[in-house]
Amino acid sequence: MRPSLKEFKTKALQDPDVKKEYELLSPAYELRKQLIRIRKESGLTQEEMAKILNTKKGNISRLENVDSKSSPKISTIEAYAKALGFKIEINFKRTGTPRQPGL
C-alpha cells in the first residue's frame, strides 16, 4: 500500500536536507496559495483577473503557479491584492544570527 501524501511528507521532512529546502520554498508557496484563495473568494477566474489588471491570463497563471521559476515584483502583488480589496503585509522573522561581512 502506498503512503498517503501526509505520511510521505512527514517521512520526507525527517531528512535535514529535504526539510531545509522545504522551508526555503515555503514562503513562495504560501504566497501563491493566498493569491489563489483571495481571487477565488472574490469569485473571479484567472481570465477575469487578467482583464482587471490589464494583462494576459498566462501572466496570472504564472503569478499563481507554485512551480514558477520567476519571482513576482512586490508592485505586481500589491496591484493584484488591491484589485481584490486587500493590502499586503510583509513580516520578517529571525531564523538565526546575522551574517557578518567577509565571513
HUMOBEL-V434021 format. One record per residue. N is the residue number from 1. SS is DSSP state (2 for helix, 1 for strand, 0 for the rest). PHI is phi as a letter, one per 20 degrees, with the letter a starting at -180 (NA if undefined). BURIAL is I if it has 16 or more other C-alpha atoms within 10 Angstrom, else O. Layout:
((N SS PHI BURIAL) (N SS PHI BURIAL))
This chain:
((1 0 NA O) (2 0 f O) (3 0 f O) (4 0 f O) (5 2 f O) (6 2 f O) (7 2 f O) (8 2 f O) (9 2 f O) (10 2 g O) (11 2 f O) (12 2 f O) (13 0 f O) (14 0 f O) (15 0 f O) (16 2 g O) (17 2 f O) (18 2 f O) (19 2 f O) (20 2 f O) (21 2 f O) (22 2 f O) (23 2 f O) (24 2 f O) (25 2 e O) (26 2 g O) (27 2 f O) (28 2 f I) (29 2 f I) (30 2 f O) (31 2 g O) (32 2 f I) (33 2 f O) (34 2 f O) (35 2 g I) (36 2 f I) (37 2 f O) (38 2 f I) (39 2 f I) (40 2 f O) (41 2 f O) (42 0 e O) (43 0 m O) (44 0 d O) (45 0 e O) (46 2 f I) (47 2 f I) (48 2 f I) (49 2 f I) (50 2 f I) (51 2 f O) (52 2 f O) (53 0 e O) (54 0 l O) (55 0 b O) (56 0 e O) (57 2 g I) (58 2 g O) (59 2 f O) (60 2 f I) (61 2 g O) (62 2 f I) (63 2 f I) (64 2 e I) (65 0 f I) (66 0 f I) (67 0 e O) (68 0 f O) (69 0 e O) (70 0 e O) (71 0 d O) (72 0 f O) (73 0 f O) (74 2 g O) (75 2 f O) (76 2 f O) (77 2 f I) (78 2 f O) (79 2 f I) (80 2 g I) (81 2 f I) (82 2 f O) (83 2 f O) (84 0 d I) (85 0 n O) (86 0 c O) (87 0 c O) (88 0 e O) (89 0 c O) (90 0 d O) (91 0 c O) (92 0 d O) (93 0 c O) (94 0 f O) (95 0 d O) (96 0 r O) (97 0 e O) (98 0 f O) (99 0 f O) (100 0 d O) (101 0 g O) (102 0 m O) (103 0 d O))
